[in-house]
């Protein structure tokens, strides 16, 4: 999720942390781990990319449908928090 919010949605790390209710440091760590895992899987296919190129490649791949589903999920979570 943090990786999607950062690169798919283009949110700054601070906002990723806010959306997920985690610290900025934890958001940054999770984003880095996600990037590392994707690079590892791509390397297994013979594709090598640095973080900047990989992040740039992720933006066009983000679909409008996935974006809407994520926003709806966040909305539901927020609604539940307000009900509590």
N, C-alpha and C positions, 0 to 999 in steps of 0.2 A: 504494500500500500504506500509506504513513504516514497518509494521510487516512482510510482505512478504519479503521485501528487507533485513531486518535484519536477519530473521531466515530462510527463504526459499532460499535466495541468499547468505546469510552469510556475508553481507556487514557490516562493522563497522558503528556505529551511525553517525559518521562524513560523511561517504560516502552516507548514506541514506539521510542525510540533503542536501548534494550537489545535488544528483539526483532529489530530490523533491523541490529544491530551497527554503528550510526552514531552520531555525536555528537548531543547534544541540539540544538545549533544547527542542524545539518544536518536533523534531523527536523523542527524548527520551520519551517525554510525550505521543505522539501518539502511540508509541510502547507499553508503559506501559498500556495505555487505551485498546489497542487491546488485550493484554495478559489478562487483567482483564475481558474483555467481554467474551473471549473464556473460561476462567476458570469458569465464572458464568454459561455459557451455559452447560459446561461439568458437573458442580456440579448439575444442574437441572436433569441430567441423572444419577446422583449418582457416577460420576467419579471425583476424587479429585487429582489434580496435582499441584506441585509448579512450579514456572517459569522455573527453570532449566530443569525439566523433560518435561514440555510442549514444550519448545524450542527444546529439543532433539527429541521429537516425531514429530515435524514439519519438520525437515530436510528430513527424508526418504519419507515423504508424498509429497514433492515438485516434481512435474512432469516436464519432459523435455518440454512438449508442453506448459504448462503454462509459463515456463521460457522464451521460445521463443516468446510467445505472448507479454509478458511484455517488453522484449527487443525491439520488433518491435514497440510497443507503444511509448516507450521512444525515439526511433530513429525518429519516426514521429514528436514527440513534439520538439525534438532538431532541426529537419529540419525546422519546422515552425518558431522557434525562429531565426534561421539564415536567413530566408527569410525576416523577419521583419526589 
